[in-house]
């Protein structure tokens, strides 16, 4: 199977890696050589640390890196069997990429969007009617090299055969796909952000500190990381963005807490090099 990923950020690069680890020919596309170089360096570091080898038990994880071919020319993706769009979580950006892929990819190619919140049927409207049966959502979880779950979200017009084919490919690269109805936030993010919002409210009310709540969730609920460490990892900026989308769809229960928005505005959103709830930058 020939695969490709558009977008060489944290998610897109690791999606490319898991397909390469399974022996597939993978193209990784981005607008700039610099972004592609950063992605390949990061993937090399993952392989050196043995993270992916432990998960996938690949005989030669280093060989997987040679199966990923970076390219800035999106036209190179014309011969692919599966192309995953993994660009910035913004409707306009995703629609533009999907429209381009629709015109250049082979008729048999399945297009997938790695979105965490945007309705798949809305994105499908960017495609020509004949492509829509071969379009669906594949929501990976970060870090992709470790997390096995992938939510598969069919659009209104997605063919059953496309869902089954993508499910088989995902199982073949070590993932566990679950099929989810096309609703805003899908399933996991709706549960997760209800949890994150309540965690921030507990801090707002002075019930406990972020560090103590993280400890409570690790030791009391068995979570690998607490909610505030998680927000530092994925950034509070992204959490506010997702919660705004969920708030628009479902109302007050998903309104981003004032404290969360204030911290983002103050530059305390976490992520690489920035202070967050429990990290100092």
Secondary structure, DSSP 8 states (H G I E B T S, - for coil): -EEEEE--SHHHHHHHHHHHHTT-EEEEE-S-HHHHHHHHHHHHHHHHHTHHHHHH--S-HHHHHHTEEEES-GGGGGG-SEEEE---S-HHHHHHHHHHHHHHS-TT-EEEE--SSS-HHHHHTTS-HHHHTTEEEEEE-SSTTT--EEEEEE-TT--HHHHHHHHHHHHHTT-EEEE--S-TTTTHHHHHHHHHHHHHHHHHTTS--HHHHHHHHHHHH--SS-HHHHHHHH-HHHHHHHHHHHHHHH-GGG---HHHHHHHHTT---STTSB-SS-B-
